[in-house]
């Protein structure tokens, strides 16, 4: 499955199963999908999961210097025309979200940087993001908008104001990417508003919601796979082209997130239960010329499932938490969650069989 250069391969699809952490390809693919199927999309620009890592590359000290690393990434985009800028950040194998509210009402109401983190960390994590993103936006404005002056809300005079958005916390060490996707969906679909003035923490993803959200991304990938197999050869795994010609598929994908809570289901407990359909479809990041490659280094800045200009390291057959060096308590939490989810699914299946009888 491809989407503007992003590929969801067989290896990437394994991380959608219960007890697994989402990698870069999965994050970028489903962020694009959630934008595309939004019923009433909000004014948001979503950066690639590689953006913040690249912004800080080559040892730059701030976002002003780092701008040169990513100067071509938004060459055809007017960032300041969007109300929200969503920045995926991976710190020590943990996904969290920086959201820039880029339109203020007056010069006294500068842009605000909200961080939505399902596993709150040290303050340095957010100060670091504030420094780099503030410098980046200043430089982006000065380079793209040559007329001078200030842009309302971008805060060229006042800088970015950082605020911690109160969000529910994850109860394991593996669902950070799922929390990210669901919170991003609520921003993209207009049902989540950072600032705490609407629904507070209740408007964001919690652990119960994360359970069926993981099931949604699994089923969405399966729907797309089946649609690609039955589509014309011209589509050949091209998801945007497929959605343009399949309004019913678009509606079915959207319904995964809009159906009543009583109809929502959790994820498959094991990768092997639904990865098999991808075996004949996968197009690896190396063009299919052998095994795919794993995390880009430094590992602390992502879980990439593709070869990239950051370099790659071979991916072992170890469980993902051992491969990424997660703390011991996260290993136990992941194993416990996977077992609970498997038991829950077995109970659901038994209940359905009893009803059929």
Secondary structure, DSSP 8 states (H G I E B T S, - for coil): -EETTEE--HHHHGGGSTT----HHHHHHHHHHHHHT-TT--SEEE--TTHHHHHTGGG-SSHHHHGGGGTTTTTT--GGGSSEEEEEEESSS-EEEEEEE---SSTTS--EEEEE-SS---HHHHHHHHHHHHHHHHHHHHHH-TT-S--TTT-TTT--EEEE------SSSS-HHHHHHHHHHHHHTTS--TTSSSSGGGGS--HHHHHHHHHHHHHHHHHHHHHHHHS-TTTTTBHHHHHHT-HHHHHHHHHHHHS-GGG-----SSTHHHHGGGGGT---TTTTSS------SSGGG----S--TT------SS-HHHHTT--HHHHHHHHHHHHHHHHHHHHHHHHHHHHH-
